[in-house]
Amino acid sequence: MTDSLTVRDNRTGQEYDVPIVDGTIRAADLGKIKATEETPGLAVYDPGFVNTASCRSAVTYIDGEKGILEYRGYPIEQLAEKSNFLEVAYLLINGTLPSKAEYDAWVHEITYHTFVHENVKSFMEGFRYDAHPMGMLMASVGALSTFYPDARNISDADNRHMQMVRMIAKMPTLGAWSFRHAQGKPFVYPDNDLGYTANFLSMLFKMSEQKYEPDERLVKALDVLFILHADHEQNCSTNAVRSVGSSQVDPYSAVAAGVGALFGPLHGGANEAVLRMLRRIGSKENIPSFIDGVKNGNEKLMGFGHRVYKNYDPRAKIIKKSAEDVFEVTGTNPLLDIALELEKIALEDEYFVKRKLYPNVDFYSGLIYEAFQFPPEMFTVLFAIGRTPGWLAQWHELVQDKEQKIARPKQIYTGDRQLTFAPASERWR
Ligand code: CMC
């Protein structure tokens, strides 16, 4: 067997051998195929990149048919059960698990960079009273590039490390302050005696008490949610970070682009839609008629189906378990019973079985966030905090990858050509 593809161009009758490497052909090799010397080479048309690999990556592995997700080779189930978010962040960025000394130094660095410049506070206070927290987060992450102009020096390894530490450390501060702003509550400064996730809860919910002491079970559940969202290979927001980062801009600007991409309802916003759907269904008795509506094409079962997973999303399984732990503390959410019954009925129904539609990460996460008393606008902010180490790991890989170039896709031009311009004074006579 030869690892190549023979392409016959029926316009010219000429045949080309295109090498196959790692299950891919190089689009540039197709560019050598031309109808005539003068015409442009053959290109690939792939809106949405449904079948285009844009990079080599050693960060995250997904097998959507089997429902497998691994960070740096470690199964997500083991990381969620036995690791913690900061250790996972270290793993994603550095590629290996830390030694005790490395872990301690990492946690120390992240902890002592949680504060932001006082001017960040002033400009966050300047947002309108009803500003969406994702818009505030996107703007304030981007603004950090003005506080750390040295971040533009992306070819220096120590400098890159410093910016990654800063960003992971400051995201919860910016996220929590976006939330407090919408509530009209004073901003709470970081408490560096607390762990990463506990400190985030403190900045969100602390009021007049001397010290905020979150329930450890809630801290663990949120930490697990951060781990589950930490990376998902070349998704829309990661592609945005890589695309913007490919211009060699500083990492704050690149990650701000990722936050913007995540803000969109097709990406980070489905968990909110699940909650709305469960509320609309209202009670278990209404599930069969809702399912009929889905099968007739009048409804969509939100939180089901995935472009990559054609099996149970491994993150959804873990979240389902976390939901039980959280409800032990907060009391159950009546919508959980509807969700469980909906899942049971859907998984047995021919329509969903045939199309390989299973619960995805968003099916249960909104229920947990609601139990924490987060308003729906905050759900995507939580996703962004979790995803930050993944964005940075992918950015870090990109800037060191000699094969990478500035992202610059081709187009198929469909407009006019060679028109003759008449100045306004002639056109408007
Ligand atoms: N409910 C009902 N039918 C569905 C659903 C659903 N949630 N998802 C897909 N289908 C049907 C779809 O109508 C199509 O049927 P047919 O072959 O008869 O035309 C078939 O299944 C294949 O679907 P598709 O739209 O071609 O699949 P896709 O890969 O383009 O879309 C998706 C993936 C996630 C956008 C889609 O499944 C969906 O809209 N799900 C609901 C929204 C949701 O939960 N999104 C969260 C995704 S996970 C978070 C993240 O990674 O950002």
Residues whose N, C-alpha, C, O or C-beta is under 5 A from the ligand:
A	BS01	CMC	L266 H267 G268 A270 V294 E299 K300 L301 M302 G303 F304 G305 H306 R307 R355 N360 V361 D362
